[in-house]
């Protein structure tokens, strides 16, 4: 098949997939989530199989463990996060107003009374109490509309269970469906996408778990209000370098100044917690766990989240990370091919080699001997033909 026809076919298939995601996004969201869960847990199932368990038993063990962990999170962690988030939103206007009063008292020229900037800041502080609660309710209601309780509690676990059970067979079947001409290249690209995606998701997930445990427990031990919520939020944003520690650190230090004013020891303890977390993350966790081979740049990830979220809503946000990994690998592959092309090098690529020619080596004189034999045979055949012709002429004369 020509390159033009292949581009048309694969382009039409990609367009059909995007249109399907756009039209059926909310309906297929539980299946996308289930496939993502199965993909993340497949290495665990493979390891349990190598330990001696059957595939079915390994999937059952993984499912039972996930159910226990999910139940513990829902019963113990989620209520605490909701309470502290609500309290922080309610307390934020008071902290904001206190900070403004402190700045006005210490630096009156910076925020003159009745000035435009001061008035705007005051209005902003008064509006925060009303608007933040509305924003929180809107976010929760929209997420509740996108992800129903049935999809979370029933469809996603069931889809993940069956896909995890048949994951290896499904991958082998997809491999058999690859076009034979491009199968080696497609396998290479799939391996690179898997390395980028698994390295980022699993590695970054472990980093977030470690940082979340450190920040939340350490901030709670120093007695910082809303410390558990601030620590979890800072860890969740740590997949973007410096963003998590900046947002979490500024919020924690602001709350510490509001709560521990006059106690510099505890304020310094909060600063030290985030400083130590940043040092450990940058010098040990990221290099050792995530590594530099992932190839999923944070800016590229943010761009993917923005674009796919705007195009496909919450489904796009869910699919943004795997799509970013795939597009990153495809972009590197395209650049590699571009650097090998005549468009980059300025040289015409060499023509494709024709079919090989079989050359047989023979001793010296073989060809001459064969030619002599062929000539003798031709002379002998010609002589026999002349004798036969003469005999036929004699016979005709006698008759």
N, C-alpha and C positions, 0 to 999 in steps of 0.2 A: 504494500500500500504506500502511496506517495506521502511525502511529508505534509503536503497541503491537506490531503484528506484526513490524515491523523490529527492535525491541528483542529480541523472542523469538528471531528467527532468528539475529541476530548474537550474542546471548548464548549460544545453543546451540552456535554455531560456535566461540566462544572457549572454552567449557567442554570441547568435544571436543578442541581443540588442547592444552589443559592436561593433560587425561587422557592423551592420546597421548604427550606429553613425559614424563609421570610413569611410564607403563608401558613405553615404548620408549626411555627416556633413554640407556641405554648403547649401544643399537644405532644410534641416530641421531646420536650424538655426533660421529663422524667427518664426517658430512654437515654438521652445524652448523659444525664447524671449517672444513671446506672452503668453505662458503658465506661464512664470515667472512673467510677469506683472499682469496676472489674479490672480495668487496666492498671490501677494503682496497686491492687491486691494480688495480681497474677504472680509477681516474684515471690510473695509469701507462700502462695499455693505451690509453686514449683519447689521451693525449699522444703516444705512439708512432704512433698512427694519424694524428694531425695532422701528424706529422713525415714521413709518406709511406709507412709500413709498412702492410701489410694486417693485418686483425685476427688472422688465424692466425699470421703471422710475429711480431706484437707479443707474442702470448701465448707463443710458443716462446722468444723472447728473455727475457721475464720469468721463465719457468720455468727456463731455463738459469741465469740469474743467481741465482735463489732457491736452486737446488740447490747452486751454488758457495758461497753464503753459509752455508747450513745445514751443509754439509760442513765448512767452516772453523770454525764454532761448535762442532760436535760434536767435532772433532779437537783444537782448540786451547783453547777457552774452558771447555767443560764439564768436562774432566778436572781443570783447575786449580781450578775452583770446588768440585768435590767434594773434592779433597785439602785445600784450605784450610778448607772447612766442617767436615770431619772432624777436622782438627787443632785448630780453634777449639773444637769441642765437647769434645775430649779435654783441652784446656788450661784450659777455663773453671773447673772446680772448683779448680785450683791458684790461678788469679787471684782467685777468690772468697775462698779461704782467706787469701791474702796480704792482700787488702783488709780482711778481718775482723780479722786480726792487727794491721794498721796502726791501725785504729780503736780496738781494745782498748788498744794501747800508748799512743796519744796521748790518748784519751778513755776512761779506765777506768770512769768513772761512767756513760757512755752504754751500755756493754755489760758489766755486771758479770760476773765469772767465775762460772759455774754458774747464772746467771740464766736465766729462762725464755726470754727473747728471744735471748740468746746461744746457749743450747742449740738452740733452733729454727734459728738461722742456721747453726750448725755441722752439724746434721743435714741441712739443706737443701744445704749445700755438698758433703757426702759423697754425697747422693743424686743430685746433678746429673750426676755422671759416668756413673752407671748409667742413669738415666732419659732423659737427652738422647739417648744412642745408641739406646735403644729407641724413642723418639719419632721419631727420624730414620729408622730402619728401617721403622717402621710407616707413616710418610708415603710413603716411597719405594715400599713394597710396595703400598699402596693406590692410589697413582697408577699404578703399573705394572699393577694389575688393571683400573683404569678405562680407561686408554689403552694398548692393546696396541701392541707394536712394529709389527704388521701395519697397524693403523689409521694410525699415524703415518707409516710409510714408504711405504705403498701407497695406501690409500683416500683419505686427506686430499689428497695431491697430485693424484690422478686427478680427484676431485670438484672441486677448485679449478680444475684445468685446463679441464674441460668447462664449468663454470659461468662462468668468466671468458671463454671463447670465445663463449658465447651470452648474455652478461649483458645487452647492450642489447636484443636480441630478447626476452629473458625479461621485462625491465622493460616493454617496449612491449606484450607480450601481457597482462601483469597490468593495465596501464592500460586495455586494451580490456575487461577483465572487471569493471571497477569499475561499481557501479550508477550509471546515468546521472544520477539525481536528485542524488546526493551526490558525484559525481566531482570537481567543483572543490574542495570542502572537503577531500576525501580527498587530492587532489594537494597542497594547501597543507600539510596535516598531515604528509604523507610528506616534503615538502621541508624542513620544520622539523626533523623527526626526523633526516633525513640530515645537515642542517647541524650539529645538536647532536652526533650520534654521530661523524661524520667529524672534526669540529673537535676533539672530545675525544680520540678514539683516535689519529688521525694526529698531532695536535699534541702530545699528551702523550707519545706514543711517541717523537717526535723529542726532546722535552725529556729523557726518561729516557735516551735514547742519548747525548746530549751530557753530561749529568751523570754517567752511568756511566763514560764515557770519562775525564772529568776526575777524578772521585774515585779510580777504580782506578789510573790511571797516576800521579797525584800521590802517593797513599799508598804505592805501590810505590817511587817515586823517593826518598821520605824513609826507606825501609827498614822500614816498619811491617809486622810479621808479620800475615798474613791480610788485608793491605790490599786485594788485588784482590776478595776475597769481600765484605769490608765495604763497599767502594765500590759494587759492583754491587747489593748489598742496599739500601743507602741510596738509590740512584737508582731502584730498582724500587718503593720505597715513597713516592717523591716525588709521586705523583699525589694523595696526601692532604697538604694543606699542613702543613708543619712536622713531620709524622710521620717522614718519611724522614731529614731532617737531624737530628732529635732522637735517633732510635734509632741511626742510623749514627754520629752524632757522639759519643754517649755510649759506644757500643761501641768506637769508634776511640780515644777519649781514655782509656778504661779499659785497652785493650791498650797504648797508648803509655805510660801510667803504669807498667804492669807491665814493659814492655820497655825504656823509656828513662829509668828512675828515676835521677835525678841528672844528667840531660841536658835541662834546660828548653828548650833551643833546638829540639830535635826535637819535644817535646811542644807547644810553641807553633806549630811548623810544621803539625802535625796540626790544631790548632784553627783556624789561618788558612786551611787548605784548605777546611774545612767552612763557615767564615764567608764566604769568597769565593764558594763555590758557592751559598750561600743568597742572597747579595746579587745575584749575576748571575741566578739563577732568578727571584727576586721582582721585579726591576726591568727585566729584559730578556726572558728566555726565556718566562715565562708571559704577559706582556702582548703580546709581538710574535708568538709562535708559536701559543699556544693562544687568547689573546684573551678578552675578556669577553662575547662573544656566544654562547658555547657553551651556557650554561644548565644544566649538569650539576653540581649542587652536590656537594662531597665527602661531606657527611653523607647526602644522598639516595643517593649511590652506595654508601656503606657499608651503608645500610639494605637496598638492593636485593641486595647481595652476601650479607648475612645471611639475608634472607627466602628468596631463590631457592636459595641453597645448602642451607638447611634443608629446603626442599620437594623439590628435584630433585637434590640432591647435586652432583657435579662438573659435570653438565650445566647445572644452575642457575647455578653460578659462571661458566661460559662465557657463558651467555645473559644474565647479570645486567646487563652494561653496555648492550647494545642495548635490553633491556627497561626499564632505568632511563631511558634517553633517550626511549623511546616514551611511557612513563607520565608523564614530566615534561612533554612536549609536550601530551599529552592532558589533564593536570591544568590546565595554563595555558589550554587551549582551553575546558575546562569552566568555569573561573573567568570567562573572558571572556563566555561565554554567560550565566552566572549574573548578572553585572553588567548585562547587557542585559535581563534578565527582570523580570517584575512582582514576583517574590519579593524582589528586591533594591531596585528603584526604588519599589515600592508603588503603581505606576500600571498600569492595565489597558492592555495593548498595543493600538494601533489596529487596527480590523478590516481585513482584507485588502481591497484595492480590487477592485471588480467589473470586468467586461470593459469596455473603452473604448467610448465612444459617439461615433460619427462625426457631426460637425456640418458641414453644407455652407453656405457663405456665398453669398448671392444678392443682386442689386441690390434697392434699396428698391421696393416695389410688386409684386414678382414673385409673392408669395403671394396678394395680393389679385387680381391679374390672373388667376392660375390658378384661384382660387376662382370668379371671375366667368365664366370660360370653362366651368368645370365646371357652374355653375348654368344657363348658357345651353344647354349640351348636354343637361342633364337636362330643361329645359323643352321643348326641341325633340323629345327622345325621347318625352316625355309627350304632346306635341301630335300626333305621328305616331301614337302608340298610340290616342288618342281618335278621330282621323280614321278609322283602320282599323276601330275598333269601330263607328262610325256607318255606314260603308260595309257592314259585315257585317250590321247591323240592317236597312238598306234592302233588301239582297239577300234576307234572310229574308222581309220583308213582300211583296216581289214574288212570291216563290215561293208 
